[in-house]
Amino acid sequence: MRWIYKPSSAAEVGALSKHTGVSPVIAELLLRNGLGDPAVAASFLRPALAGLNDPFLLHNVEAVAVRLRKAIDAAEDIVVLGDYDVDGVSSTTLLVSILRRFGSKPRFIVPRRMEDGYGLSRSAIDRALEQGKPQLFIALDCGTNSHAEVAYLVSQGIDVIVIDHHRSKEEPLEQGLLINPHVHSREGDEAWRNLCTVGLVFKLAHGLVKLLRAENHPVAHSIKLRDYLDLAAMGTVADLVPLTGENRIIARFGLRILQGCERPGIRALMQIAGVKPDHGINPVDISFRLGPRINASGRLADAALSVELMLSDDDQFCSETAQQLDVFNRERQDIERQITEEAERMIETDFASWPGIVLFGENWHPGVVGIVAGRVTRKYNRPCVVLGNEGEFAKGSGRSVNGVNLVDVLGSCSEQLKSWGGHPMAVGVALEKIHLDVFRTRFAEAVRTTVGGDLIEPILTISAWLTPDQIREQLMEELEFMQPFGQGNPEPVFGVRGVVLRSRPEVFKQSHFRFNFDDSRGRRLFGVAWKMAHRLPPLGVPLDFAVEIAWNYFNDRKLLQLELVDWRVSEGE
């Protein structure tokens, strides 16, 4: 792994540190994130809800709010169809909750992955219409490219609204109302262009409340929009959109709302997932604990169960449902572990030198291959598409690495694909099995063209260099101002030079190890290295450590802990 560090100008660091009142270390992190302007940096460090823009600046939000007002006033039958991932589930929950507050009684449906496929499919539509034709049909987190499906709904006399954030190279929908800032991008919309669907739904909720407050609607003034930021934060963090602009505000305040969450369903899910709100809620709690359990329902069963959990006020139902989602998640983990092992063997046997990899297994479950794609992409540091079996089709997901935009890659080799779409770092793909070999070759060629070579060397970017003496509680307190970390605001990896281990690292669970060393004053620092027991650092030799810094809660104590990312023998030794 190649370490990269690009030092910032000492003068710029000093000036920004002085203007913002933060330490030089934090000033360097701000500069690295392109936040060199003191006013912009100050706003980033102290985001405020007042920083959320007028929702009507977002194309079609006002038109959709007007249409929803009509549906509410006329007590129209409304169907909400949301995707089966965390963004779709939280979007559906938020919109249904808001509509219910205004007296509406919307039905909701979530596509069943194995029966309906992805998104706004005819199968899912037909299932939604079984209980009768609504006056209004709302698709969330899907539908941008669903020209035929939207046309079909309109032909049935149904008005259609699509709220989605997936990118498209096709023409915009000709019928219905579409909210998608990637399709209707405008100059000056950077603050909200990268909102995921639940962020767009939150903007719509804001617009609807604003519209009805202006008309003195009796309910509108009683609605506190911040109470819905927990749902907005969950989808925002889980969907890996950049945590900048309005996404940063949503995530920052939504995580705080989650910490004191009053939704019985989320509380039950936290309890079963081992999330302790009194320790604070961080993005990793969503990404690795809550999100996988919400997703597991859609991967292996019916994601409508997750929506029902989020909407329910029944403590017993919530407890039982959270336990059921945990069972699904454990089953998902077992399936995923087996597929990952098979995928790794395939790569090492047949595709070790390929710059971009496409894998397929007849016995692989399409519902978990996205997680496998993420794992093998990280391990082998190259874009990977992993596909499962679905009749005559191979369906699955792709994940990418920094510097490779999967939307662009697939756009140049999509001739064999039945459907595809997503984000630069994550995509969904479907194709007929007979086209697998051709697609595999063309995908690799497209990646090779993008990166200018066959293999991508793993790179570790050092955010700043610290001395052991600087790793103190005060630094942790300052880092809190940079939270939440995620896409667009990566968690900093600090370099620490000249570390000398005096005691042998302690291996535990055969895969990990603990270590400690002293600073210049004899203060002991403790750390852990996950899945690095095969690579123990030597004793008595000056080393460079690349670490992340976190709080560790143990026996009701809050301890500073280093998490080792990589190590090397100090240069010049």
C-alpha positions in Angstrom: 0.0 0.0 0.0 1.4 3.4 -1.0 1.1 6.2 1.5 0.4 9.6 0.1 0.6 12.9 2.0 0.4 16.3 0.4 1.3 18.9 3.0 -0.7 22.1 3.2 1.0 25.5 3.2 2.1 26.3 6.7 0.9 29.9 6.1 -2.5 28.8 5.0 -2.8 26.4 8.0 -1.8 29.1 10.4 -4.2 31.7 8.9 -7.2 29.4 8.9 -6.4 28.2 12.5 -6.3 31.8 13.6 -9.5 32.8 11.9 -11.6 29.8 12.9 -10.1 29.2 16.4 -9.2 25.6 15.8 -5.9 23.8 16.2 -3.5 23.6 13.2 -4.4 19.9 12.9 -8.1 20.7 12.3 -7.2 23.6 10.0 -5.2 21.2 7.9 -8.1 18.8 7.7 -10.4 21.7 6.6 -7.9 22.7 3.9 -7.7 19.1 2.7 -11.5 19.1 2.3 -11.4 22.3 0.2 -12.6 24.5 3.0 -9.9 27.1 3.0 -12.3 30.1 3.1 -12.7 31.1 6.8 -16.4 31.8 6.5 -17.1 28.5 4.7 -15.0 26.6 7.2 -16.8 28.2 10.1 -20.2 27.2 8.6 -18.9 23.7 8.1 -17.7 23.4 11.7 -21.0 24.7 13.1 -23.8 23.7 10.7 -27.3 25.1 11.5 -30.8 24.0 10.5 -31.2 27.5 9.2 -28.7 26.6 6.5 -31.3 24.4 4.8 -32.4 26.3 1.7 -36.0 27.2 0.6 -37.4 23.8 -0.6 -39.1 25.5 -3.6 -35.7 26.2 -5.1 -35.6 22.5 -5.9 -37.2 21.8 -9.3 -40.8 20.5 -9.1 -41.0 20.5 -5.3 -43.6 23.3 -5.3 -45.6 21.6 -8.1 -45.6 18.3 -6.2 -46.6 20.0 -2.9 -49.5 21.6 -4.7 -50.6 18.1 -6.0 -50.3 16.6 -2.5 -52.4 19.4 -1.1 -55.1 18.6 -3.6 -54.9 14.9 -2.7 -55.1 15.7 1.0 -58.1 18.1 0.5 -60.0 15.6 -1.6 -59.1 12.6 0.5 -57.7 10.9 -2.6 -56.5 7.3 -2.5 -52.6 7.4 -2.6 -50.1 4.6 -3.2 -46.5 5.1 -2.2 -44.0 2.7 -3.7 -40.5 2.8 -2.2 -37.3 0.9 -3.0 -36.2 -1.9 -0.6 -33.0 -0.4 0.7 -32.5 1.9 3.7 -33.0 5.0 1.6 -36.2 3.6 0.1 -37.5 2.4 3.5 -36.8 5.7 5.3 -38.2 7.7 2.4 -41.5 5.7 2.4 -41.7 5.9 6.2 -41.2 9.7 6.1 -43.7 10.4 3.4 -46.4 8.1 4.7 -45.9 9.7 8.2 -46.3 13.2 6.9 -49.3 12.4 4.8 -51.0 10.6 7.8 -50.4 13.8 9.9 -52.6 15.6 7.4 -55.3 13.0 7.6 -54.5 11.1 4.5 -54.4 7.3 4.5 -51.8 6.3 1.9 -51.1 2.7 1.1 -47.5 1.7 0.7 -45.8 -1.1 -1.2 -42.2 -2.2 -1.4 -41.0 -4.3 -4.4 -40.2 -7.8 -3.6 -36.8 -8.4 -4.9 -37.3 -12.0 -6.1 -40.9 -11.5 -7.5 -40.9 -7.9 -8.7 -37.2 -7.1 -9.4 -35.8 -3.7 -8.9 -37.8 -0.4 -8.8 -40.9 0.6 -10.5 -41.6 -2.7 -12.4 -44.9 -3.7 -13.9 -45.0 -6.6 -11.4 -44.8 -4.2 -8.4 -47.3 -1.9 -10.0 -49.8 -4.7 -10.7 -49.5 -5.8 -7.1 -50.1 -2.2 -5.9 -53.2 -1.9 -8.0 -54.8 -5.1 -6.7 -56.6 -3.1 -4.0 -57.9 -0.7 -6.5 -56.7 2.2 -8.7 -55.5 5.2 -6.7 -55.8 8.7 -7.9 -52.1 9.3 -7.1 -49.1 7.0 -7.4 -45.8 8.1 -5.8 -42.5 6.2 -6.6 -39.6 6.8 -4.3 -35.9 6.0 -4.9 -36.7 4.6 -8.3 -38.6 5.5 -11.5 -36.3 8.1 -13.2 -35.9 5.8 -16.2 -39.3 4.1 -16.0 -40.9 5.7 -19.0 -43.1 2.7 -20.0 -44.2 2.1 -16.4 -45.1 5.7 -15.8 -47.0 5.8 -19.1 -48.9 2.7 -18.1 -50.0 4.3 -14.9 -51.0 7.5 -16.6 -53.0 5.4 -19.2 -55.0 4.1 -16.2 -56.0 7.6 -15.2 -53.5 7.8 -12.4 -51.4 10.8 -11.6 -47.7 9.9 -11.0 -45.0 11.5 -8.9 -41.4 10.2 -9.0 -38.9 11.3 -6.4 -35.5 9.8 -7.1 -31.8 10.7 -7.0 -30.4 8.1 -9.5 -28.5 9.4 -12.4 -29.7 9.0 -15.9 -28.4 9.4 -19.4 -31.9 9.1 -20.9 -34.4 11.8 -21.6 -36.4 13.0 -18.6 -39.8 11.5 -18.0 -42.4 12.9 -20.4 -45.3 12.2 -18.1 -45.8 12.7 -14.4 -43.9 15.0 -12.0 -40.2 14.2 -11.4 -38.1 15.5 -8.5 -34.5 14.5 -9.3 -31.7 17.2 -9.0 -29.4 15.1 -11.3 -32.0 15.3 -14.1 -33.1 18.9 -13.5 -29.8 20.3 -12.3 -29.6 24.1 -12.0 -26.8 26.6 -11.4 -26.3 27.2 -7.7 -27.9 23.9 -6.5 -24.7 22.4 -5.2 -26.0 22.5 -1.6 -28.8 20.0 -2.4 -27.7 18.3 -5.7 -26.4 15.2 -3.9 -29.4 14.6 -1.6 -30.5 11.0 -1.6 -34.2 10.2 -2.0 -35.0 10.6 1.7 -33.3 14.0 1.7 -35.5 14.9 -1.3 -38.6 13.7 0.5 -37.6 15.8 3.5 -37.4 18.8 1.2 -40.8 17.9 -0.1 -42.2 17.6 3.4 -40.7 21.0 4.2 -42.3 22.4 1.0 -45.7 20.9 1.8 -45.7 22.2 5.4 -44.6 25.6 4.2 -47.4 25.7 1.6 -50.1 24.7 4.1 -48.8 27.0 6.8 -49.3 29.9 4.4 -52.9 28.8 4.0 -53.3 28.4 7.8 -53.9 24.7 7.7 -54.7 23.6 11.3 -52.2 20.7 11.2 -49.3 22.4 9.4 -48.3 24.6 12.3 -48.1 21.7 14.8 -45.6 19.7 12.7 -42.0 20.0 13.8 -39.9 19.0 10.8 -36.8 18.3 12.9 -38.7 15.3 14.3 -38.2 13.6 10.9 -34.5 14.2 10.6 -33.8 10.8 12.2 -35.3 9.1 9.1 -33.6 11.5 6.8 -30.2 10.8 8.4 -30.6 7.1 8.3 -31.1 7.0 4.5 -28.5 9.7 3.9 -25.7 7.9 5.8 -26.7 4.4 4.5 -26.8 5.5 0.8 -23.2 6.8 0.9 -24.0 10.2 -0.6 -21.5 13.0 0.1 -22.0 14.4 3.6 -21.5 18.0 2.4 -24.0 20.8 1.9 -27.5 20.0 3.1 -26.6 16.4 3.5 -24.2 17.4 6.3 -26.9 19.4 8.1 -29.4 16.5 7.7 -26.9 13.9 9.0 -25.5 16.1 11.8 -28.8 16.9 13.3 -30.5 13.7 12.4 -27.9 11.7 14.3 -28.7 13.8 17.3 -32.4 13.1 16.9 -31.6 9.4 16.6 -29.7 9.6 19.9 -32.9 10.5 21.7 -35.2 8.6 19.3 -38.8 8.3 20.2 -39.8 5.9 17.5 -40.6 2.6 19.1 -39.4 0.7 16.0 -36.0 2.3 15.8 -35.6 2.0 19.6 -36.3 -1.8 19.3 -33.9 -2.1 16.4 -31.2 -0.3 18.3 -31.6 -2.6 21.3 -31.4 -5.8 19.2 -28.4 -4.4 17.2 -26.5 -3.4 20.3 -26.5 0.3 19.6 -26.3 2.4 22.8 -27.7 5.9 22.3 -26.0 7.1 25.5 -22.6 6.5 23.8 -23.7 8.7 20.9 -24.9 7.7 17.5 -22.3 7.7 14.7 -22.6 6.9 11.0 -21.0 3.5 11.7 -24.0 2.6 13.8 -26.2 3.0 10.8 -23.8 1.5 8.2 -22.9 -1.6 10.2 -25.7 -2.2 12.7 -29.1 -0.6 11.9 -28.8 -0.5 8.1 -27.9 -4.1 7.5 -30.9 -5.3 9.5 -33.3 -3.0 7.7 -31.8 -4.1 4.4 -31.9 -7.8 5.3 -35.7 -7.8 5.1 -35.6 -6.6 1.5 -32.8 -8.9 0.6 -34.3 -12.1 1.9 -38.0 -11.4 2.4 -40.3 -8.4 2.1 -38.9 -4.9 3.0 -42.4 -3.7 3.8 -41.7 -5.3 7.2 -39.1 -2.7 7.8 -41.5 0.1 6.9 -44.1 -1.3 9.2 -41.5 -1.4 12.0 -40.6 2.3 11.5 -44.3 3.4 11.4 -45.6 1.3 14.3 -46.3 2.6 17.8 -46.9 -0.9 19.2 -44.0 -1.8 21.5 -44.6 -5.6 21.3 -44.9 -5.6 17.5 -41.7 -3.5 17.3 -39.8 -5.9 19.6 -40.9 -9.0 17.7 -40.3 -7.4 14.3 -36.8 -6.2 15.3 -36.0 -9.7 16.4 -37.2 -11.1 13.0 -35.0 -8.6 11.1 -32.1 -9.7 13.3 -32.8 -13.3 12.3 -32.9 -12.3 8.6 -29.6 -10.5 9.1 -27.9 -13.5 10.6 -29.2 -15.6 7.7 -27.9 -12.9 5.3 -24.5 -13.0 7.0 -24.2 -16.8 6.6 -25.1 -16.6 2.9 -22.9 -13.7 2.3 -19.9 -15.4 4.0 -20.2 -18.4 1.7 -20.6 -16.4 -1.5 -17.6 -14.2 -0.5 -15.4 -17.2 -0.1 -16.4 -18.5 -3.5 -16.0 -15.1 -5.1 -12.5 -14.8 -3.7 -11.5 -18.2 -5.0 -12.8 -17.2 -8.4 -10.8 -14.0 -8.5 -7.6 -15.6 -7.4 -8.0 -18.5 -9.8 -9.3 -16.8 -12.9 -9.3 -13.0 -12.6 -6.3 -12.0 -10.5 -4.9 -9.7 -13.2 -8.1 -8.2 -14.5 -8.5 -4.5 -13.8 -12.3 -4.8 -13.4 -14.0 -8.0 -12.4 -17.5 -9.5 -13.1 -18.4 -12.6 -11.1 -21.5 -14.8 -11.4 -22.7 -17.9 -9.4 -25.7 -20.1 -10.3 -26.4 -20.6 -6.6 -25.7 -17.0 -5.5 -28.6 -15.1 -3.9 -29.2 -11.8 -5.8 -30.2 -10.2 -2.5 -26.8 -10.3 -0.9 -24.4 -10.0 -3.8 -24.1 -6.2 -3.3 -22.5 -6.8 0.1 -20.1 -9.3 -1.5 -19.2 -6.8 -4.2 -18.3 -4.3 -1.6 -16.1 -6.8 0.3 -14.2 -8.1 -2.7 -13.8 -4.5 -4.1 -12.1 -3.4 -0.9 -9.9 -6.5 -0.6 -8.7 -6.5 -4.2 -8.9 -2.7 -4.8 -10.6 -2.8 -8.1 -14.1 -2.3 -9.3 -16.2 -5.5 -9.0 -19.7 -6.5 -10.3 -21.1 -9.5 -8.5 -24.2 -11.2 -10.0 -26.6 -13.8 -8.7 -29.0 -16.1 -10.5 -32.5 -15.1 -11.4 -33.9 -17.4 -14.0 -32.6 -16.5 -17.4 -31.1 -13.3 -16.0 -28.0 -12.5 -13.9 -28.7 -9.7 -11.5 -26.6 -8.0 -8.9 -24.5 -5.0 -7.9 -21.2 -3.3 -8.6 -18.9 -1.4 -6.3 -16.1 0.8 -7.2 -12.8 2.3 -5.9 -11.7 6.0 -5.7 -11.0 7.3 -9.2 -13.4 5.0 -11.1 -16.9 6.3 -11.8 -19.1 3.2 -12.4 -21.8 5.2 -14.1 -19.3 6.3 -16.7 -17.8 2.8 -17.0 -21.1 1.1 -17.5 -22.3 3.8 -19.8 -19.5 2.8 -22.2 -20.2 -1.0 -22.1 -23.9 -1.3 -21.5 -24.9 -2.9 -24.8 -25.5 -6.3 -23.2 -27.3 -4.9 -20.1 -31.1 -5.3 -19.7 -31.0 -2.6 -17.0 -28.5 -0.7 -14.9 -28.3 2.4 -12.8 -27.0 3.9 -9.6 -24.1 6.1 -8.4 -20.4 6.5 -9.2 -19.5 4.2 -6.4 -22.4 1.7 -6.5 -24.6 0.4 -9.3 -27.3 -2.2 -9.9 -27.0 -4.4 -13.0 -29.2 -7.0 -14.8 -28.4 -8.9 -18.0 -29.2 -12.2 -19.8 -26.8 -14.9 -18.8 -25.8 -15.5 -22.4 -24.2 -12.1 -22.5 -22.0 -12.6 -19.4 -18.7 -13.4 -21.1 -19.0 -10.4 -23.5 -20.0 -8.0 -20.7 -17.1 -9.3 -18.5 -14.6 -8.5 -21.1 -16.0 -5.1 -22.0 -16.3 -4.1 -18.4 -12.6 -4.9 -17.8 -11.6 -3.0 -20.9 -13.7 0.0 -19.8 -12.0 0.0 -16.4 -8.6 -0.3 -18.0 -9.3 2.7 -20.2 -10.5 4.7 -17.2 -7.5 4.0 -15.0 -4.9 3.9 -17.8 -3.6 0.5 -16.9 -4.3 -3.0 -15.7 -4.2 -2.7 -11.9 -4.8 0.0 -9.4 -2.2 0.3 -6.7 -3.8 0.6 -3.2 -3.4 4.1 -1.9 -3.6 5.3 1.7 -4.0 9.1 2.0 -2.6 10.5 5.2 -4.7 13.4 6.4 -2.1 14.9 8.8 1.0 13.8 10.8 0.8 13.8 14.6 3.2 13.3 17.4 2.1 10.8 20.1 1.9 13.8 22.5 -0.8 15.4 20.3 -3.1 12.4 20.5 -5.1 13.6 23.5 -8.8 14.2 24.5 -8.6 17.8 23.4 -7.9 16.6 19.8 -10.9 14.2 20.0 -13.1 17.1 21.2 -12.0 19.2 18.2 -12.6 16.3 15.8 -16.3 16.3 17.0 -16.7 19.5 15.0 -15.7 17.6 11.9 -18.3 14.9 12.4 -20.2 13.2 10.9 -17.6 11.6 8.7 -18.5 9.8 5.4 -18.5 10.3 1.7 -17.1 13.8 0.9 -15.8 14.2 4.4 -13.7 11.1 5.0 -12.7 10.1 8.5 -9.1 11.3 8.9 -6.2 8.8 8.9 -3.4 10.2 10.9 0.3 9.3 10.5 2.4 8.9 13.6 6.1 8.7 13.1 8.8 6.9 15.2 6.5 4.6 17.2 8.5 2.0 19.1 6.7 -1.0 20.6 8.2 -2.3 23.8 5.7 -5.1 24.5 4.5 -7.8 22.1 1.1 -7.1 20.5 -1.7 -9.3 22.0 -3.5 -11.4 19.4 -7.2 -12.1 20.1 -9.8 -14.1 18.2 -6.9 -15.2 16.0 -7.5 -12.3 13.6 -6.9 -9.1 15.5 -4.3 -7.6 17.9 -4.0 -5.0 20.6 -1.0 -2.9 21.1 0.4 0.0 23.2 3.2 2.5 23.2 4.3 5.6 25.2 4.5 9.2 24.2 7.5 11.4 25.2 6.2 11.9 28.7 5.6 8.3 29.4 1.8 8.5 28.9 0.6 5.2 27.5 -1.6 5.0 24.3 -3.6 2.0 23.5 -4.8 0.7 20.1 -6.3 -2.2 18.2 -5.7 -3.6 14.7 -8.6 -5.4 13.1 -7.9 -8.4 10.9 -4.2 -7.7 10.9 -2.9 -10.6 13.2 -1.2 -12.0 10.1 1.0 -8.9 10.0 2.3 -8.1 13.5 4.7 -5.1 13.7 8.2 -5.8 15.2 9.4 -4.8 18.6 12.1 -2.2 19.3 12.1 -0.8 15.8 11.0 2.8 14.9 7.7 2.5 13.0 5.2 4.7 11.2 1.6 4.0 12.1 -1.4 5.1 10.1 -4.3 5.3 12.5 -7.8 6.5 13.1 -8.8 7.8 16.5 -12.0 6.9 18.3 -13.6 6.6 21.7 -13.9 3.2 23.1 -16.6 2.6 25.7 -15.8 -0.2 28.1 -17.1 -0.9 31.6 -18.8 2.5 31.7 -15.5 4.2 30.9 -14.7 6.3 27.8 -11.2 5.7 26.6 -9.3 7.1 23.7 -8.3 4.3 21.3 -6.2 4.1 18.1 -7.3 1.9 15.3 -4.4 0.8 13.2 -5.0 1.1 9.4 -1.5 0.2 8.3 2.2 0.3 9.5 5.6 0.5 8.0 9.2 0.6 9.2 10.1 4.3 9.5 11.8 5.7 6.5 15.5 5.9 6.8 15.7 3.0 9.2 
